[in-house]
Amino acid sequence: MTTLIRNAMTVDVEDYFQVSAFAPHISRDSWDKLPCRVERNIERILALFERENVKATFFALGWIAERYPAMIRRIVAGGHELASHGYGHLRASDQSEAEFRQDVSSSKALLEDIGGQQVLGYRAPSFSIGSNNLWALDVLLEAGYRYSSSIYPIRHDHYGMPDAPRFSFYPNGRDRLLEVPITTVRMFERNFPAGGGGYFRFFPYALSRWFLQKVNRDDSSPGIFYFHPWELDPDQPRQAGIGMKTRFRHYINLHRMEDRLQALTRDFRWDRMDKIFLEQK
């Protein structure tokens, strides 16, 4: 273990066919007809976390929670935080204010009903809150959320707000909603992604570890790491007709992910988002 700083381990609970990059190729109407693999993958994750004594925050889709309520309750029973990822993986940037309010309110109520614990956190699908829809943060506060982890301060072709603060901040004043961005490393006058996702599978593990060590050491700040259950599943059905870039991003090093994740749990201290960012107030 390399640091005494607690970092936040987070899981975006969605299945392989729900990722935004597949949206042009897989219709929402077909979701119920596709083989769902999220339950078996969550079981592997929960077993790994139990072995390594890791507590985490699970940002769950309401669509998944409705179909797998027992899985949601197992997450809560394991001592993990249950948070919202919206209902059906619609980008916040693709919704009107009224649609977004309905989505985040109904998914919060659904998760609380199934999980039996208050839902305080939200993460927008594809980090889809940015400079053009910061109103969404006020909507989240009105809906009863305490924090969001929806802004990624990098440049990316699908998301990102590179001029956003790199560490937790109050966009609209203290005692409003706390925003906790995904972790980046500042080098060469730009932010580099250091908080998981496809980058964790693409970069050598030693580089990802060094990034997080640098944030803990040089910035004296906790990192926020995220991944998806399907990233531990190299046997998931392969999608036809997707572009080369999408194929590369989605499938690279799936077979290495579980070993890398286990190494990460041993090299750093981990905890839930609410324990790190809300209890320090």
DAKA-V919252 format. One record per pair of residues at least 12 apart in sequence whose ideal C-beta (glycine too) atoms are under 6 Angstrom apart, sorted by the first residue. I is the first residue (numbers start at 1). J is the second residue. Records with the same first field share a line. If there is no record, write none. Layout:
BEGIN
I: J / J
END
This chain:
BEGIN
2: 213 / 267
3: 216
5: 216 / 222
6: 222 / 269 / 271 / 276
7: 222 / 223 / 268 / 270
8: 222 / 224 / 273 / 276
9: 54 / 56 / 225 / 270
10: 57 / 226
11: 56 / 58
12: 59 / 85 / 226 / 228
13: 58 / 60 / 64
14: 61 / 89
15: 36 / 38
16: 230 / 236
17: 34
18: 89
20: 126
21: 246
25: 241 / 242
37: 233 / 236
38: 64 / 229
39: 68 / 71
41: 229 / 232 / 233
42: 71 / 229
44: 232
46: 78
52: 265
54: 265 / 270
55: 79 / 80 / 271 / 272
56: 80
57: 81 / 83 / 272 / 273
58: 75 / 80 / 82
59: 83 / 85 / 123
60: 85
61: 85 / 89
62: 87 / 107 / 110
63: 87 / 88
65: 111 / 114
69: 114
72: 114 / 115
76: 115 / 117
81: 272 / 274
82: 111 / 115 / 117
83: 119 / 121
84: 107 / 108 / 111 / 119 / 122
85: 123
86: 103 / 107 / 125
87: 103 / 107
89: 125
91: 125 / 126 / 128
92: 124 / 128 / 129 / 136
93: 128 / 133
100: 136 / 139
101: 139
104: 140 / 143
105: 143
120: 146 / 274
121: 147 / 273
122: 140 / 145 / 148
123: 149 / 150
124: 150
126: 158 / 159
127: 150 / 152 / 159
128: 159
129: 150 / 151
130: 161
131: 161
137: 171 / 177
140: 177
141: 176 / 177
146: 278
147: 178 / 180
148: 177 / 179
149: 180
151: 164 / 179 / 181
152: 182
153: 166 / 181 / 184 / 191
154: 184 / 191 / 193
166: 184
167: 221
168: 180 / 277
180: 277
182: 195 / 224
183: 195 / 215 / 223 / 224
185: 211 / 214
194: 211
195: 224 / 225
196: 225 / 226 / 227
198: 249
201: 252 / 253 / 257
202: 252
205: 260
209: 267
222: 276
231: 257
232: 257 / 258
234: 254 / 255
END
